Every structure is written in structure tokens, then in C-alpha cells.
Amino acid sequence: MQTLMITGGSRGLGAALTLHFSTVGCNVVMNYRNQGSADQLVNEISSSGAAGQVLPIKADIRKRPDVQKMFTQAVSQFGNVDVLINCAGVNRDAEFLNLTDEDWDTVVDSHLKGTFICSQEFVRNSTTASGSIINLGAACAIQGRLNGANFCSAKGGILALTKCMARELAPKFRVNCLTPSAVDTEEVRERYALDTPAGLQKVLAGIPMGRLGACADVIHMVESILGAEFTTGENFFVNGGEFMQ
């Protein structure tokens, strides 16, 4: 039985991945920051009769001691962590000239530093000396966007980090990036006012597929990446054609 660790695993895409993989029989180490959302998801999974076990661990992925303790606990319970999915991160948008040092550090550390630390500890704690890492990217890492210099820079760093890790950790570990956009989650709905007709139409106008992405679309891509054993260092888009490269 495979064991996955999903950072930021109690909300948004992370929660959808936690629910899916536990349902199909995998063990999932669910890293979380918000106790309420974590408890709610664990209760949902328990009541669903999921075949896999879920181990919720509260840890600040920006702090190495927290991450080290998390992996020690995970390996103690499941024997190994086979897959790491780096989903955790926060947003603090502001115009470039109004971004504070704290805005920068909080966002860059939660995305980029957290991915770095978790990936190092994943490899160091592997009992099989093999595995797969999937990092969550963003199209703005390539094209930029307004009021998100901290977020875009962090995601650009993750894309570069993915390629560096893929080269250094091959052939035992595969490292890839998954870049979703316009996926129907609570955070995306709030950011783009998708609950209003005007907000929804504005977003849909830029998507050739003519609809929002579903969490299931991201899950399918994750499964495809995990099954692609000769693929590493790549960036996979799930965005209905909104951004093409």
C-alpha cells in the first residue's frame, strides 16, 4: 500500500487529493495548518469508509524541526513515505511598491522554502531510497501577474527547484511540477469573484475549454504523473488551455 504525504492537505486541492487517495486505499499523511479544516476532513473521510488510513500532522513547513518530526512520525507509522505532494502555501497580494518584507517572507517561505525543506527531508527519510515528488506551480511563475510579485517569484523558484532536484535526485527519485489554473476551489472563487455572473464570465472568456477546472481534473493529472515512470523535471498544465506554452 502506497503512502503519500500531502502538505496543505486539509484545504483546497490538497484536501481533494487527501480525500481521493485515502478513498482508493492509499495511506495519506495530511499536513495541515488549520485545525478546524483538518478535523472536518478527517471526519468526512472516516464517515466515508475510506480504505486507506489518514495521519493528520500539524506542522509549519517553513521550520525544519517541525518537518523532521513530521517525517519521523510518518515513517514510524507507515514504514515509508513513497510520494510527496507539495501543496502548502499562502497568498498575500499587494501592489509591488506596497509589499512589505513580512509579505515577501511569509509567501516565499511558505511556498519555496517549504517545498525545499519538505523535499530534502522526504529524500533523507526514505527507507527505499526511491520515490516521487510533485510540486504545485502556477502559470504566473512564467507570465507574471499584477499585485503578486511575492507569489509569482515563489512559484518561479519552485519551477527552477523542480528541475534542479530532478537532475540531482535521478534516477531513484522523480520530481515534477503540476501547474493548475482556474480550478474550482474556495480560494479561486473568492479571488476571482466566481460566485458572481460577471466574475465567472470574465474567467471563462479566457478558457478555450469553456469551463472551470474541477479538482478531479487535477487528481487525474497527479495519477498520470505518478504512473509516468520515465518522466522527471517536467511541468504539467491543467488549465483548459488558459495558458499555453
C-alpha positions in Angstrom: 0.0 0.0 0.0 1.4 3.4 -1.1 1.9 6.2 1.4 1.6 9.8 0.3 2.4 13.0 2.2 0.4 16.0 1.1 1.4 19.3 2.6 -1.5 21.8 2.9 -3.6 18.7 2.7 -6.7 19.9 4.6 -7.9 22.6 2.2 -8.5 23.2 -1.5 -6.7 21.0 -3.9 -4.7 19.4 -1.0 -8.0 18.3 0.6 -9.3 16.9 -2.6 -6.1 14.9 -3.1 -6.2 13.7 0.5 -9.8 12.5 0.2 -9.2 10.8 -3.2 -6.1 8.9 -2.3 -7.4 7.7 1.1 -10.6 6.6 -0.7 -8.7 4.5 -3.2 -6.7 2.7 -0.5 -3.5 4.7 0.0 -2.2 5.9 3.3 -2.1 9.6 3.5 0.0 11.8 5.8 -2.1 15.0 5.8 0.0 18.0 6.8 -2.2 20.9 7.9 -2.1 24.4 9.5 -5.8 25.0 10.3 -7.2 22.7 13.0 -10.8 23.2 12.0 -10.5 22.3 8.4 -8.3 19.3 9.3 -10.9 17.9 11.8 -13.7 18.4 9.3 -11.8 16.5 6.6 -10.8 13.7 8.9 -14.4 13.2 9.9 -15.6 13.2 6.3 -13.0 10.6 5.4 -13.9 8.4 8.4 -17.6 8.5 7.7 -17.0 7.6 4.0 -15.4 4.3 4.9 -12.2 5.1 3.0 -9.9 2.1 2.6 -6.7 4.0 3.4 -5.5 5.5 6.7 -5.1 9.2 7.2 -2.5 10.5 9.6 -3.1 14.2 10.3 0.0 16.2 11.4 0.1 19.8 12.2 3.4 21.3 11.2 4.9 24.5 10.0 6.6 23.5 6.8 8.8 26.6 7.0 10.5 25.2 10.1 12.8 22.3 9.6 12.4 20.8 13.1 8.6 20.6 12.5 9.1 18.9 9.2 11.7 16.5 10.6 9.3 15.5 13.4 6.5 15.0 10.8 8.6 12.6 8.7 9.7 10.7 11.8 6.1 10.2 12.8 5.0 9.3 9.3 7.8 6.7 8.9 7.2 5.3 12.3 3.5 4.6 11.5 3.7 3.6 7.8 7.3 2.4 7.3 8.0 4.8 4.5 6.6 7.8 2.5 6.5 6.9 -1.2 5.1 10.2 -2.6 5.4 13.8 -1.5 3.0 16.4 -2.9 3.9 19.9 -2.0 0.6 21.8 -2.0 1.0 24.2 1.0 1.3 27.9 0.6 -0.4 31.2 1.4 -1.2 34.4 -0.6 -0.6 38.0 0.4 -1.3 40.1 -2.6 -0.3 43.8 -2.8 1.0 46.3 -5.3 4.8 45.9 -5.7 5.7 49.1 -4.0 3.4 48.3 -1.1 4.7 44.8 -0.4 6.3 44.6 3.0 9.2 42.5 4.0 6.8 40.4 6.0 4.5 39.9 3.0 7.5 38.8 1.0 9.0 36.4 3.6 5.7 34.8 4.5 4.7 34.0 1.0 8.1 33.0 -0.4 8.9 30.9 2.7 5.6 29.1 2.7 5.8 28.1 -0.9 9.5 27.9 -1.9 11.3 27.3 1.4 8.6 24.9 2.5 9.0 22.9 -0.7 12.7 22.9 -0.3 12.7 21.7 3.3 10.0 19.0 2.8 11.7 17.6 -0.3 15.0 17.3 1.4 13.5 15.6 4.4 11.4 13.3 2.1 14.6 12.0 0.4 16.6 11.8 3.7 13.9 9.8 5.4 13.1 7.4 2.5 13.6 3.8 3.6 13.5 2.6 0.0 15.8 5.3 -1.4 13.3 6.0 -4.2 10.1 7.9 -4.7 8.2 10.7 -6.5 7.8 14.4 -5.7 5.1 16.6 -7.2 5.3 20.4 -6.6 2.4 22.7 -7.2 3.2 25.5 -9.6 1.3 28.4 -11.1 1.2 29.9 -14.6 2.1 33.3 -13.2 5.6 31.8 -12.5 6.1 32.2 -16.2 4.0 35.1 -17.2 3.7 37.1 -14.0 0.6 39.0 -12.8 -0.4 42.2 -11.1 -0.1 42.5 -7.3 1.6 39.2 -6.8 5.4 39.7 -7.1 5.9 37.6 -3.9 3.7 34.7 -5.1 4.9 34.7 -8.7 8.5 34.8 -7.5 8.0 31.9 -5.2 6.3 29.8 -7.9 9.0 30.7 -10.3 11.5 29.4 -7.8 9.6 26.2 -7.4 9.7 25.6 -11.1 13.5 26.1 -11.1 13.9 24.0 -8.0 11.9 21.2 -9.6 14.4 21.0 -12.5 17.4 21.1 -10.2 16.1 18.4 -7.9 15.1 16.3 -10.9 18.7 16.3 -12.2 20.3 15.7 -8.9 18.0 13.1 -7.4 17.6 10.9 -10.6 17.3 8.1 -11.2 16.0 7.0 -7.8 13.6 10.0 -7.3 11.4 11.6 -9.8 10.5 15.3 -9.4 7.8 17.0 -11.4 5.7 20.2 -11.3 1.9 20.4 -11.7 0.5 23.8 -12.7 -3.3 24.2 -12.3 -5.3 27.3 -13.1 -9.0 28.2 -12.9 -9.7 25.2 -10.8 -13.0 25.5 -8.9 -11.8 25.8 -5.3 -12.9 28.1 -2.5 -9.8 30.2 -2.8 -10.2 30.7 -6.5 -13.9 31.5 -6.2 -13.1 34.2 -3.7 -10.1 35.6 -5.6 -11.9 36.0 -8.9 -15.5 36.5 -7.6 -16.7 33.4 -9.4 -19.9 33.4 -7.5 -21.0 36.5 -9.5 -22.1 36.2 -13.1 -19.6 38.9 -14.2 -16.7 37.3 -12.4 -17.4 33.9 -13.7 -17.9 35.1 -17.3 -14.6 37.1 -17.2 -12.7 34.0 -16.2 -14.5 31.6 -18.7 -13.8 34.0 -21.5 -10.1 33.2 -21.3 -10.5 29.4 -21.2 -10.8 27.7 -24.6 -12.4 24.6 -22.9 -15.2 26.9 -21.8 -15.5 25.7 -18.2 -13.8 25.9 -14.9 -11.4 23.1 -13.9 -12.6 20.5 -11.4 -10.5 19.0 -8.6 -11.0 15.7 -10.4 -9.0 17.2 -13.4 -6.0 17.8 -11.1 -6.4 14.4 -9.5 -6.3 12.7 -12.9 -3.1 14.6 -13.8 -1.4 13.6 -10.5 -2.2 10.0 -11.1 -0.8 10.3 -14.6 2.4 11.8 -13.3 2.8 9.1 -10.7 2.4 6.5 -13.4 4.8 8.1 -15.8 8.0 6.3 -14.6 10.3 7.7 -17.3 9.3 11.3 -16.7 11.1 13.8 -14.5 11.7 17.6 -14.4 8.6 18.4 -16.3 5.8 20.9 -15.8 2.3 19.7 -16.4 -0.5 22.2 -17.1 -4.2 21.7 -16.0 -5.9 24.8 -17.1 -8.3 24.2 -20.0 -6.0 26.0 -22.4 -6.0 29.2 -20.4 -2.2 29.3 -20.6 -0.3 27.5 -23.3 3.5 27.1 -23.6 
